[in-house]
Amino acid sequence: MPGGETADRDYVRHPGSVAVAAVDDAGRVLLLRQYRHPVQRLLWELPAGIRDVPGEPLVDCAARELAEEAGYRAATWHTLVDLYTSPGMSDERIRVFLARDLERIPDEENTYVRHHEEIDMPVEWVPLDEAVEKALAGMIHNSPAIAGILAAYAASSDDYKGLRAASAPEA
């Protein structure tokens, strides 16, 4: 610290996460309603999950989460944004992907069994411009969802050109 002082800090070590802004051909973004106990409320969120498979490419983790939580797969993937969710108390880093060219996975092909809060997690398609309005009006509180929605909206104005590859290295 300045002046040679020492300061104690408590923080959470985290393996990292991914989130998916899935945007369909009608310009709607896929959102979930998920209960979060620390804030004791249902939040609007993107499909997301922890990087819990060692060595798994980030885009594969994102594809797995999209399938598990929402029952969709995507043919086209790009990196939207990288962010630290709460750098004052955690080293969690999250990559938000853009998923397009979406297809519903038939129930007989999706073998994932939902657990805990995932059991009651509805999937809703919201027009991207309405999702932006919800974020700016304070109706969406989840930081990766806000970042992903705003980044997808910004990228849509240029027909999603110039985005980083899904396999882009982490900076």
C-alpha positions as CSV (number, residue, x, y, z in Angstrom):
1,M,0.0,0.0,0.0
2,P,1.1,3.6,-0.3
3,G,3.6,4.6,2.4
4,G,4.6,1.0,3.0
5,E,1.5,0.1,5.0
6,T,0.0,-3.4,4.9
7,A,-3.7,-4.0,4.4
8,D,-5.6,-7.2,5.0
9,R,-8.1,-8.2,2.4
10,D,-10.7,-11.0,2.4
11,Y,-11.8,-12.3,-1.0
12,V,-13.3,-15.3,-2.7
13,R,-11.3,-17.4,-5.1
14,H,-13.5,-18.5,-8.0
15,P,-12.9,-20.9,-10.9
16,G,-14.7,-18.5,-13.3
17,S,-18.0,-18.7,-15.2
18,V,-19.6,-18.3,-18.6
19,A,-22.9,-16.8,-19.6
20,V,-24.9,-16.9,-22.9
21,A,-26.8,-14.1,-24.6
22,A,-28.8,-16.3,-26.9
23,V,-30.5,-14.2,-29.6
24,D,-33.0,-15.7,-32.0
25,D,-33.8,-14.7,-35.6
26,A,-36.7,-12.5,-34.3
27,G,-34.2,-10.4,-32.2
28,R,-35.3,-11.8,-28.9
29,V,-32.9,-12.7,-26.1
30,L,-33.4,-15.8,-23.9
31,L,-33.8,-15.0,-20.2
32,L,-34.3,-17.2,-17.2
33,R,-36.0,-16.4,-13.9
34,Q,-33.8,-17.8,-11.2
35,Y,-34.0,-17.6,-7.4
36,R,-30.9,-16.4,-5.7
37,H,-30.8,-16.9,-2.0
38,P,-28.2,-14.3,-1.1
39,V,-30.6,-11.5,-2.4
40,Q,-33.7,-13.5,-1.6
41,R,-35.4,-12.9,-4.9
42,L,-36.0,-14.1,-8.4
43,L,-33.6,-12.5,-10.9
44,W,-33.7,-12.2,-14.6
45,E,-30.5,-14.0,-15.8
46,L,-28.8,-15.4,-18.9
47,P,-28.1,-19.1,-19.0
48,A,-24.8,-19.3,-17.1
49,G,-22.6,-21.6,-15.1
50,I,-19.3,-22.2,-13.4
51,R,-16.3,-23.4,-15.2
52,D,-16.3,-26.8,-13.4
53,V,-14.9,-29.1,-16.0
54,P,-11.0,-28.9,-16.0
55,G,-9.6,-28.1,-19.5
56,E,-13.0,-27.5,-21.1
57,P,-13.0,-24.8,-23.7
58,L,-15.1,-21.8,-22.5
59,V,-17.4,-22.0,-25.5
60,D,-18.1,-25.7,-24.8
61,C,-18.9,-24.8,-21.2
62,A,-21.3,-22.1,-22.5
63,A,-22.9,-24.6,-25.0
64,R,-23.4,-27.1,-22.1
65,E,-25.0,-24.4,-19.9
66,L,-27.4,-23.3,-22.7
67,A,-28.4,-26.9,-23.2
68,E,-28.8,-27.7,-19.5
69,E,-30.6,-24.6,-18.4
70,A,-32.6,-23.7,-21.4
71,G,-32.8,-26.7,-23.7
72,Y,-31.2,-25.0,-26.7
73,R,-28.2,-25.3,-28.9
74,A,-26.6,-22.8,-31.2
75,A,-24.7,-23.1,-34.5
76,T,-23.0,-19.7,-34.3
77,W,-20.9,-18.5,-31.3
78,H,-19.0,-15.3,-30.6
79,T,-17.4,-13.7,-27.6
80,L,-19.3,-10.6,-26.4
81,V,-17.6,-9.4,-23.3
82,D,-15.3,-10.5,-20.4
83,L,-15.8,-9.1,-17.0
84,Y,-15.1,-9.5,-13.3
85,T,-18.4,-9.8,-11.5
86,S,-17.3,-8.2,-8.2
87,P,-13.6,-7.4,-8.2
88,G,-13.6,-5.9,-4.8
89,M,-14.5,-9.2,-3.2
90,S,-13.9,-12.0,-5.7
91,D,-11.6,-12.9,-8.6
92,E,-14.5,-14.5,-10.5
93,R,-14.1,-13.8,-14.2
94,I,-17.0,-14.4,-16.6
95,R,-17.1,-14.6,-20.3
96,V,-20.4,-13.7,-21.9
97,F,-21.0,-15.3,-25.3
98,L,-23.4,-14.5,-28.1
99,A,-25.2,-17.6,-29.3
100,R,-27.2,-17.4,-32.6
101,D,-28.8,-19.7,-35.1
102,L,-30.6,-21.4,-32.2
103,E,-32.4,-24.7,-32.2
104,R,-34.6,-26.3,-29.5
105,I,-33.1,-29.6,-28.3
106,P,-35.8,-32.3,-28.4
107,D,-36.5,-33.6,-24.9
108,E,-35.4,-37.1,-25.8
109,E,-31.9,-35.8,-26.8
110,N,-31.4,-33.5,-23.8
111,T,-30.3,-35.9,-21.0
112,Y,-29.5,-33.3,-18.4
113,V,-31.5,-33.6,-15.2
114,R,-32.3,-30.3,-13.6
115,H,-31.5,-29.9,-9.9
116,H,-32.3,-27.5,-7.1
117,E,-33.4,-24.0,-8.4
118,E,-33.1,-25.2,-12.0
119,I,-36.2,-27.3,-11.6
120,D,-38.4,-24.2,-11.5
121,M,-36.5,-22.0,-13.8
122,P,-38.8,-20.7,-16.7
123,V,-37.3,-19.7,-20.0
124,E,-38.6,-16.5,-21.5
125,W,-37.9,-14.9,-24.9
126,V,-37.8,-11.1,-24.5
127,P,-37.3,-8.7,-27.4
128,L,-33.7,-7.4,-27.1
129,D,-34.8,-3.8,-27.1
130,E,-37.2,-4.5,-24.2
131,A,-34.5,-6.4,-22.3
132,V,-32.4,-3.2,-22.7
133,E,-35.3,-1.1,-21.3
134,K,-35.7,-3.6,-18.4
135,A,-31.9,-3.3,-17.6
136,L,-31.9,0.5,-17.7
137,A,-35.1,0.7,-15.7
138,G,-33.6,-1.3,-12.9
139,M,-35.7,-4.4,-13.5
140,I,-32.6,-6.6,-14.3
141,H,-30.0,-6.8,-11.5
142,N,-27.7,-9.6,-12.5
143,S,-24.5,-8.0,-13.8
144,P,-23.6,-10.6,-16.5
145,A,-27.2,-10.4,-17.8
146,I,-27.0,-6.6,-18.0
147,A,-23.5,-6.7,-19.7
148,G,-24.6,-9.4,-22.1
149,I,-27.9,-7.7,-23.0
150,L,-26.3,-4.3,-23.6
151,A,-23.4,-5.8,-25.5
152,A,-25.7,-7.9,-27.7
153,Y,-27.9,-4.8,-28.4
154,A,-24.8,-2.8,-29.3
155,A,-23.5,-5.6,-31.6
156,S,-26.9,-6.0,-33.2
157,S,-26.7,-2.4,-34.6
158,D,-23.8,-3.5,-36.8
159,D,-25.4,-6.9,-37.7
160,Y,-23.1,-8.6,-35.2
161,K,-19.9,-7.8,-37.2
162,G,-16.6,-7.3,-35.6
163,L,-17.1,-9.6,-32.6
164,R,-14.3,-11.7,-31.2
165,A,-14.2,-15.4,-32.1
166,A,-15.7,-17.7,-29.5
167,S,-12.2,-19.2,-29.0
168,A,-10.7,-15.7,-28.4
169,P,-8.0,-15.9,-25.7
170,E,-8.7,-14.4,-22.3
171,A,-6.8,-11.2,-21.8
